[in-house]
Amino acid sequence: MIFGFFGKKKAQQRQQNSRVRADLESEREGLTVELELLEKKMNVELGDENMDRTTTRSRYPKRIVELRIQIDAIGRKLDTLSDS
C-alpha cells in the first residue's frame, strides 16, 4: 500500500511539471515573437528618414531589454524543471 502511494505522488508531480513546462514554453514563444516584431519594427523605423528617431530609440530598446530578461528567466526556470 505504501509503495502505491509514492508512485501515484510521483506521477502527479511529473504531470504537474509537464503542465508547468508547457505553460512556460508557450509564454517564452509568445515573448520571442513579440521581441522579433519589435526589433523588426525598430529597424524599419530607423531606416525611414521621415520618422522621429528620438522616440524610436528611447521607447523600443527598453522593451526589447525587458523581453530578453523575461525570456532568459523563463529559460532558467525550464532548466531547473528539466534538472528535477
Secondary structure, DSSP 4 states (H G I P E B T S, - for coil): -HHHHHHHHHHHHHHHHHHHHHHHHHHHHHHHHHHHHHHHHHHHHHH-TTS-HHHHHHHHHHHHHHHHHHHHHHHHHHHHHHH-
